[in-house]
Amino acid sequence: MAKETPAKKLTKAQVLGELAEKTGLSRKQISEVFEAIRGLLKRELGKRGPEQFEVPGIVRLKVRKTEAQKGKKFRNPATGEVVVKDVPASRKLRAVPVKALKDLIG
């Protein structure tokens, strides 16, 4: 049996070209739409925003905060040595597909 080679992901230019072709908009207009979405994401996911954003019918993005951990133990799997470090608080982005997207690929 021959192995199937996976399809390559689309480049940014290919994505803009396909969306322009399907919508009848120009590539520049499609690019402007993506820039507007980036601006919305920055505002909504930023520290002053609600820290969540949903692209309708596609994905829900949430910012998850992790607490600082003092004296966290890490084990080196190669040597078995245990190292104790402080881990600072951080903000992590979580993407959760909405039901419509799950059904689409399902």
C-alpha positions as CSV (number, residue, x, y, z in Angstrom):
1,M,0.0,0.0,0.0
2,A,1.2,3.5,-0.9
3,K,1.1,6.1,1.8
4,E,-1.1,9.1,1.1
5,T,0.7,12.4,1.4
6,P,-1.2,14.9,3.4
7,A,-2.4,18.0,1.7
8,K,-0.3,21.1,2.3
9,K,-1.8,24.0,4.2
10,L,-2.8,27.1,2.3
11,T,-0.5,30.1,2.3
12,K,-1.7,33.5,3.3
13,A,-1.8,34.6,-0.3
14,Q,-3.8,31.5,-1.3
15,V,-6.3,32.1,1.5
16,L,-6.8,35.7,0.5
17,G,-7.1,34.7,-3.2
18,E,-9.7,32.0,-2.5
19,L,-11.8,34.2,-0.3
20,A,-11.6,37.1,-2.8
21,E,-12.7,34.7,-5.6
22,K,-15.6,33.3,-3.5
23,T,-16.9,36.6,-2.2
24,G,-16.3,38.9,-5.1
25,L,-14.2,41.2,-3.0
26,S,-10.7,42.3,-3.8
27,R,-7.7,40.8,-2.1
28,K,-7.1,44.2,-0.5
29,Q,-10.6,44.3,0.9
30,I,-10.2,40.7,2.3
31,S,-6.9,41.8,3.9
32,E,-8.6,44.8,5.5
33,V,-11.3,42.5,7.0
34,F,-8.6,40.3,8.5
35,E,-6.9,43.4,9.9
36,A,-10.2,44.5,11.4
37,I,-10.6,41.1,13.0
38,R,-7.1,41.4,14.5
39,G,-8.0,44.7,16.0
40,L,-11.2,43.2,17.5
41,L,-9.2,40.3,18.9
42,K,-6.6,42.7,20.5
43,R,-9.3,44.8,22.1
44,E,-11.5,41.9,23.3
45,L,-8.7,39.6,24.5
46,G,-6.6,42.4,26.0
47,K,-6.3,43.0,29.8
48,R,-9.1,45.7,29.6
49,G,-11.5,43.6,27.5
50,P,-13.8,40.7,28.5
51,E,-10.9,38.3,27.7
52,Q,-13.1,36.2,25.4
53,F,-14.1,36.4,21.8
54,E,-16.1,34.2,19.4
55,V,-15.7,34.0,15.7
56,P,-19.3,33.1,14.9
57,G,-19.8,29.5,13.8
58,I,-16.0,28.8,14.0
59,V,-14.2,29.2,17.3
60,R,-14.4,30.7,20.8
61,L,-11.2,32.2,22.2
62,K,-10.7,32.7,25.9
63,V,-7.8,34.0,28.0
64,R,-7.0,31.7,30.9
65,K,-4.9,33.1,33.8
66,T,-2.6,30.9,35.7
67,E,-1.5,31.6,39.2
68,A,2.2,32.1,40.2
69,Q,3.7,28.9,41.8
70,K,6.5,29.2,44.3
71,G,8.8,26.3,44.8
72,K,7.4,24.2,41.9
73,K,9.2,20.9,41.5
74,F,10.4,19.7,38.1
75,R,12.1,16.4,37.4
76,N,14.7,16.0,34.7
77,P,13.6,12.7,33.0
78,A,17.2,12.0,31.7
79,T,18.9,12.2,35.1
80,G,16.1,12.0,37.6
81,E,17.3,15.2,39.2
82,V,14.6,17.3,40.9
83,V,14.9,21.0,40.4
84,V,12.8,23.6,42.4
85,K,11.9,26.8,40.5
86,D,9.4,29.6,41.0
87,V,6.9,29.9,38.1
88,P,5.5,33.4,37.4
89,A,1.8,34.0,36.8
90,S,0.8,34.0,33.1
91,R,-2.0,34.4,30.6
92,K,-2.7,31.6,28.2
93,L,-5.0,31.7,25.1
94,R,-7.4,28.8,24.7
95,A,-9.3,28.1,21.5
96,V,-12.5,26.0,21.7
97,P,-14.2,25.0,18.5
98,V,-18.0,25.7,18.5
99,K,-20.5,22.9,17.7
100,A,-21.0,24.1,14.1
101,L,-17.3,23.6,13.4
102,K,-17.2,20.2,15.1
103,D,-20.2,19.1,13.0
104,L,-18.5,20.4,9.8
105,I,-15.4,18.2,10.2
106,G,-17.2,15.5,12.1
